[in-house]
Amino acid sequence: MGQYFWIAIPAELFFQHCGETMEKHRAHAYVEKINRRSGKRNYVKYNKENQSAFLKSFSSADYHGFFLSTYPFSDQETSVDSGVFYDSPVAEYTIAGSGGYETDRTREIIHLRQIMKQADKSAKAFFAALQRSLKKIPDLRDTLSSGNKNYFYLPTSKSIIPPKAHSRLITLPWEEHCLSKDLVYQQQ
């Protein structure tokens, strides 16, 4: 069975806290953007020089999700092929992420999952270390009221909505859709 982790914090804070863990485990982060007209996928790789552009991707209309990978891509590689994170052998080293979109009224839960049930040991070690690191965030609480899943969150006055709430299948703005359908998690 794959591993899952849910946390409702701003994407900027998420990457602040996982940066050291990523360095230690030689992991890299990539935001996936899909052009709404052409369907072409584009990846933005995280590094300290492009941190602000990387984080702006989360509020882009083309934002689709992100990946954390311990796969040893060559350092000279600046672009990644479309769909490579779901193909073997890269999938064994990869954690898929969704969510993180935030406005002045709502915060979307970040959802992480190991793609492969039999992940590489470097990916397993990174995912476990990442979860431990995130759980140490000051003021972090667990269990938003919804089902039997264990959700972590930083208290906020904003409405917390599920991951992938900004789906391209929704015709209303995603925020309005979630609020109108009462797809909001309650903080305890």
PyMOL commands that set and color helices and strands:
alter all, ss='L'
color gray80, all
select helices_A, chain A and resi 11-24+48-59+84-86+90-93+121-135+174-180
alter helices_A, ss='H'
color red, helices_A
select strands_A, chain A and resi 4-8+28-34+41-45+63-69+94-98+106-108+110-114+141-142+151-153+159-161
alter strands_A, ss='S'
color yellow, strands_A
deselect
rebuild
show_as cartoon
